[in-house]
Amino acid sequence: GSCRGTRDLVYLTMSTGLGAGIVSDGPLVQGAADLAGEVGHHVLDIRGPPCPCGQRGCLEIYCGGMNVANRLRARIVQDHIRTAILDEAGGDAAAIDFRAFLAAVKKGDPFALEAWEEYLERLAQGVGTVIMFLNPQVILMGTIAIHAGDFLLGPLRDRVKRYAWAPSVEACRILPSAL
C-alpha cells in the first residue's frame, strides 16, 4: 500500500473493535504470547465502563464501533433521548450502529455531538499512548477513519498533542488506510 517501505508503522483496525498491527524496524511484532497489538484493551480509566474483556475503561469500550453503538443505544433507550441517531437507524433502537452515530454527528445533533467529543478525546488518549510507546512514523487507521475522513482525523491530530510529546507527534503521520 501507500506506506510500503515504512519501517515503523502501526495499523489500527477501527471497526467492530480496536486492535493493531505493529511494524517495528521492518517486521510485524507478534509478542511473546502472540498478543502484541491488543491496544483496544489498554485501560484508559480504571473506573470506566465495563469492557467485554473483563477489564474496565478500555480504549475499545470507548472507541470500538460495536461498543460505542451499544452504549449509545442503552442511553437513548433508558433515558428516552430524542436524537438524530435514532432517526438514522430508521427509528429502531436495535438498529443503532456507528454509521447512524456518525451521520447524526455530521447533522449537528446535540446528543450525538456530545458523545462525539468523548469519542474523539478517548481516541486521542489511546492514539497518544501508542505514539508515546512506539514512536511510529505512521499510524494508519482502518474502517471508521476511512468513512469519517478528515471529520475524524483533523480533530484527532489536534487532540493527540495533549497525550504525546511534540517531537513524537510531529514525526508521526496519522492517515486513513487506502486499502
C-alpha atoms as a printed R data frame, in Angstrom:
    type eleno elety resid chain resno       x       y      z
1   ATOM     1    CA   GLY     A     1   0.000   0.000  0.000
2   ATOM     2    CA   SER     A     2   0.886   3.670  0.297
3   ATOM     3    CA   CYS     A     3   3.162   3.032  3.283
4   ATOM     4    CA   ARG     A     4   5.286   0.341  1.650
5   ATOM     5    CA   GLY     A     5   8.829   0.670  2.921
6   ATOM     6    CA   THR     A     6   7.836   2.386  6.177
7   ATOM     7    CA   ARG     A     7   9.917   0.743  8.897
8   ATOM     8    CA   ASP     A     8   7.887   1.832 11.946
9   ATOM     9    CA   LEU     A     9   4.135   1.746 11.478
10  ATOM    10    CA   VAL     A    10   1.021   0.948 13.491
11  ATOM    11    CA   TYR     A    11  -2.140  -0.111 11.696
12  ATOM    12    CA   LEU     A    12  -5.233   0.438 13.861
13  ATOM    13    CA   THR     A    13  -8.247  -1.634 12.988
14  ATOM    14    CA   MET     A    14 -11.210   0.595 13.680
15  ATOM    15    CA   SER     A    15 -14.383  -1.329 13.114
16  ATOM    16    CA   THR     A    16 -16.380  -3.529 15.470
17  ATOM    17    CA   GLY     A    17 -13.426  -3.438 17.864
18  ATOM    18    CA   LEU     A    18  -9.964  -1.918 18.035
19  ATOM    19    CA   GLY     A    19  -6.686  -3.692 17.524
20  ATOM    20    CA   ALA     A    20  -3.323  -3.021 15.956
21  ATOM    21    CA   GLY     A    21  -0.708  -4.464 13.730
22  ATOM    22    CA   ILE     A    22   2.680  -3.146 14.808
23  ATOM    23    CA   VAL     A    23   5.610  -2.997 12.416
24  ATOM    24    CA   SER     A    24   8.826  -2.123 14.212
25  ATOM    25    CA   ASP     A    25  12.048  -1.655 12.258
26  ATOM    26    CA   GLY     A    26  10.567  -3.728  9.421
27  ATOM    27    CA   PRO     A    27   8.882  -6.923 10.680
28  ATOM    28    CA   LEU     A    28   5.473  -7.386 12.294
29  ATOM    29    CA   VAL     A    29   5.709  -7.546 16.086
30  ATOM    30    CA   GLN     A    30   3.885 -10.579 17.479
31  ATOM    31    CA   GLY     A    31   4.978 -10.628 21.110
32  ATOM    32    CA   ALA     A    32   5.830 -13.468 23.495
33  ATOM    33    CA   ALA     A    33   2.254 -14.830 23.606
34  ATOM    34    CA   ASP     A    34   1.379 -13.722 20.036
35  ATOM    35    CA   LEU     A    35  -0.804 -10.948 21.518
36  ATOM    36    CA   ALA     A    36   1.115  -7.812 20.542
37  ATOM    37    CA   GLY     A    37  -1.185  -5.129 19.220
38  ATOM    38    CA   GLU     A    38  -4.142  -5.567 21.584
39  ATOM    39    CA   VAL     A    39  -4.233  -1.807 22.052
40  ATOM    40    CA   GLY     A    40  -8.023  -1.843 22.319
41  ATOM    41    CA   HIS     A    41  -7.684  -3.404 25.732
42  ATOM    42    CA   HIS     A    42  -5.292  -0.803 27.071
43  ATOM    43    CA   VAL     A    43  -7.076   0.628 30.112
44  ATOM    44    CA   LEU     A    44  -7.682   4.373 29.854
45  ATOM    45    CA   ASP     A    45  -9.768   4.706 33.023
46  ATOM    46    CA   ILE     A    46  -9.935   2.003 35.707
47  ATOM    47    CA   ARG     A    47 -13.286   3.446 36.808
48  ATOM    48    CA   GLY     A    48 -14.667   3.443 33.272
49  ATOM    49    CA   PRO     A    49 -17.431   1.295 31.840
50  ATOM    50    CA   PRO     A    50 -17.018  -2.488 31.937
51  ATOM    51    CA   CYS     A    51 -15.468  -3.946 28.797
52  ATOM    52    CA   PRO     A    52 -16.497  -7.367 27.451
53  ATOM    53    CA   CYS     A    53 -12.867  -8.449 28.008
54  ATOM    54    CA   GLY     A    54 -13.404  -8.252 31.789
55  ATOM    55    CA   GLN     A    55 -11.496  -5.014 32.432
56  ATOM    56    CA   ARG     A    56 -12.924  -1.529 32.871
57  ATOM    57    CA   GLY     A    57 -12.353   1.591 30.819
58  ATOM    58    CA   CYS     A    58 -10.535   0.008 27.862
59  ATOM    59    CA   LEU     A    59  -9.906   2.030 24.712
60  ATOM    60    CA   GLU     A    60 -12.194  -0.415 22.893
61  ATOM    61    CA   ILE     A    61 -15.174   0.213 25.199
62  ATOM    62    CA   TYR     A    62 -14.857   3.934 24.422
63  ATOM    63    CA   CYS     A    63 -13.961   3.732 20.725
64  ATOM    64    CA   GLY     A    64 -14.773   0.294 19.272
65  ATOM    65    CA   GLY     A    65 -17.702   0.684 16.860
66  ATOM    66    CA   MET     A    66 -19.875  -2.013 18.418
67  ATOM    67    CA   ASN     A    67 -19.282  -0.831 21.984
68  ATOM    68    CA   VAL     A    68 -19.963   2.799 21.051
69  ATOM    69    CA   ALA     A    69 -23.259   1.776 19.426
70  ATOM    70    CA   ASN     A    70 -24.225  -0.411 22.396
71  ATOM    71    CA   ARG     A    71 -23.513   2.324 24.921
72  ATOM    72    CA   LEU     A    72 -25.389   4.954 22.875
73  ATOM    73    CA   ARG     A    73 -28.340   2.608 22.381
74  ATOM    74    CA   ALA     A    74 -28.566   1.913 26.127
75  ATOM    75    CA   ARG     A    75 -28.539   5.645 26.987
76  ATOM    76    CA   ILE     A    76 -31.076   6.530 24.294
77  ATOM    77    CA   VAL     A    77 -33.495   3.819 25.377
78  ATOM    78    CA   GLN     A    78 -33.020   4.204 29.137
79  ATOM    79    CA   ASP     A    79 -33.285   7.994 29.139
80  ATOM    80    CA   HIS     A    80 -35.803   8.269 26.253
81  ATOM    81    CA   ILE     A    81 -33.446  10.604 24.380
82  ATOM    82    CA   ARG     A    82 -34.732  12.127 21.161
83  ATOM    83    CA   THR     A    83 -31.764  12.160 18.792
84  ATOM    84    CA   ALA     A    84 -30.932  12.004 15.105
85  ATOM    85    CA   ILE     A    85 -29.007   8.799 15.895
86  ATOM    86    CA   LEU     A    86 -32.338   7.062 16.305
87  ATOM    87    CA   ASP     A    87 -33.663   8.719 13.133
88  ATOM    88    CA   GLU     A    88 -30.614   7.488 11.204
89  ATOM    89    CA   ALA     A    89 -31.358   3.973 12.488
90  ATOM    90    CA   GLY     A    90 -34.854   4.171 10.995
91  ATOM    91    CA   GLY     A    91 -36.454   4.750 14.400
92  ATOM    92    CA   ASP     A    92 -35.349   1.299 15.578
93  ATOM    93    CA   ALA     A    93 -33.063   1.448 18.615
94  ATOM    94    CA   ALA     A    94 -31.873  -2.092 17.884
95  ATOM    95    CA   ALA     A    95 -30.541  -0.854 14.529
96  ATOM    96    CA   ILE     A    96 -28.292   1.845 16.035
97  ATOM    97    CA   ASP     A    97 -24.750   1.381 14.783
98  ATOM    98    CA   PHE     A    98 -21.655   3.530 14.376
99  ATOM    99    CA   ARG     A    99 -22.794   4.717 10.937
100 ATOM   100    CA   ALA     A   100 -26.017   6.096 12.425
101 ATOM   101    CA   PHE     A   101 -23.936   7.814 15.114
102 ATOM   102    CA   LEU     A   102 -21.551   9.375 12.582
103 ATOM   103    CA   ALA     A   103 -24.424  10.532 10.349
104 ATOM   104    CA   ALA     A   104 -26.122  12.207 13.341
105 ATOM   105    CA   VAL     A   105 -22.863  13.897 14.313
106 ATOM   106    CA   LYS     A   106 -22.461  15.261 10.784
107 ATOM   107    CA   LYS     A   107 -26.033  16.633 11.001
108 ATOM   108    CA   GLY     A   108 -25.116  18.508 14.188
109 ATOM   109    CA   ASP     A   109 -27.390  16.583 16.570
110 ATOM   110    CA   PRO     A   110 -26.585  17.882 20.103
111 ATOM   111    CA   PHE     A   111 -26.673  14.470 21.816
112 ATOM   112    CA   ALA     A   112 -24.514  12.934 19.073
113 ATOM   113    CA   LEU     A   113 -22.048  15.841 19.189
114 ATOM   114    CA   GLU     A   114 -21.614  15.440 22.944
115 ATOM   115    CA   ALA     A   115 -20.903  11.723 22.501
116 ATOM   116    CA   TRP     A   116 -18.559  12.525 19.579
117 ATOM   117    CA   GLU     A   117 -16.499  14.826 21.807
118 ATOM   118    CA   GLU     A   118 -15.978  11.997 24.295
119 ATOM   119    CA   TYR     A   119 -15.183   9.610 21.442
120 ATOM   120    CA   LEU     A   120 -12.543  11.953 19.999
121 ATOM   121    CA   GLU     A   121 -10.964  12.607 23.395
122 ATOM   122    CA   ARG     A   122 -10.690   8.911 24.272
123 ATOM   123    CA   LEU     A   123  -9.394   8.042 20.807
124 ATOM   124    CA   ALA     A   124  -6.766  10.791 21.092
125 ATOM   125    CA   GLN     A   125  -5.783   9.428 24.506
126 ATOM   126    CA   GLY     A   126  -5.355   5.921 23.064
127 ATOM   127    CA   VAL     A   127  -3.518   7.047 19.925
128 ATOM   128    CA   GLY     A   128  -1.293   9.327 22.018
129 ATOM   129    CA   THR     A   129  -0.347   6.358 24.170
130 ATOM   130    CA   VAL     A   130   0.518   4.322 21.072
131 ATOM   131    CA   ILE     A   131   2.667   7.202 19.807
132 ATOM   132    CA   MET     A   132   4.475   7.506 23.147
133 ATOM   133    CA   PHE     A   133   5.082   3.751 23.476
134 ATOM   134    CA   LEU     A   134   6.140   3.010 19.900
135 ATOM   135    CA   ASN     A   135   7.167   6.326 18.295
136 ATOM   136    CA   PRO     A   136   5.963   5.205 14.830
137 ATOM   137    CA   GLN     A   137   6.457   7.071 11.575
138 ATOM   138    CA   VAL     A   138   2.834   6.374 10.630
139 ATOM   139    CA   ILE     A   139  -0.398   5.397 12.327
140 ATOM   140    CA   LEU     A   140  -2.644   4.014  9.626
141 ATOM   141    CA   MET     A   141  -6.301   3.820 10.598
142 ATOM   142    CA   GLY     A   142  -8.969   1.495  9.229
143 ATOM   143    CA   THR     A   143 -12.716   1.418  8.651
144 ATOM   144    CA   ILE     A   144 -14.141   4.148 10.910
145 ATOM   145    CA   ALA     A   145 -11.343   6.560  9.940
146 ATOM   146    CA   ILE     A   146 -11.857   5.781  6.255
147 ATOM   147    CA   HIS     A   147 -15.593   6.543  6.458
148 ATOM   148    CA   ALA     A   148 -15.201   9.618  8.673
149 ATOM   149    CA   GLY     A   149 -12.124  11.023  6.880
150 ATOM   150    CA   ASP     A   150 -10.955  14.450  7.989
151 ATOM   151    CA   PHE     A   151 -14.095  14.843 10.090
152 ATOM   152    CA   LEU     A   152 -12.327  12.443 12.471
153 ATOM   153    CA   LEU     A   153  -8.670  12.792 11.545
154 ATOM   154    CA   GLY     A   154  -8.397  16.592 11.756
155 ATOM   155    CA   PRO     A   155  -9.684  16.838 15.333
156 ATOM   156    CA   LEU     A   156  -7.783  13.673 16.303
157 ATOM   157    CA   ARG     A   157  -4.477  15.120 15.078
158 ATOM   158    CA   ASP     A   158  -5.083  18.270 17.140
159 ATOM   159    CA   ARG     A   159  -6.117  16.424 20.297
160 ATOM   160    CA   VAL     A   160  -3.396  13.787 20.260
161 ATOM   161    CA   LYS     A   161  -0.906  16.562 21.091
162 ATOM   162    CA   ARG     A   162  -2.297  16.516 24.643
163 ATOM   163    CA   TYR     A   163  -1.313  12.863 25.094
164 ATOM   164    CA   ALA     A   164   2.121  12.587 23.472
165 ATOM   165    CA   TRP     A   165   5.283  14.646 23.313
166 ATOM   166    CA   ALA     A   166   5.580  17.111 20.447
167 ATOM   167    CA   PRO     A   167   8.639  15.503 18.766
168 ATOM   168    CA   SER     A   168   6.868  12.127 18.646
169 ATOM   169    CA   VAL     A   169   3.623  13.624 17.320
170 ATOM   170    CA   GLU     A   170   5.465  15.692 14.716
171 ATOM   171    CA   ALA     A   171   7.348  12.603 13.487
172 ATOM   172    CA   CYS     A   172   4.118  10.583 13.111
173 ATOM   173    CA   ARG     A   173   1.658  10.883 10.238
174 ATOM   174    CA   ILE     A   174  -1.890   9.798 11.134
175 ATOM   175    CA   LEU     A   175  -3.597   8.602  7.956
176 ATOM   176    CA   PRO     A   176  -6.661   6.661  6.823
177 ATOM   177    CA   SER     A   177  -5.895   3.358  5.173
178 ATOM   178    CA   ALA     A   178  -6.101   3.457  1.395
179 ATOM   179    CA   LEU     A   179  -6.725  -0.278  1.089
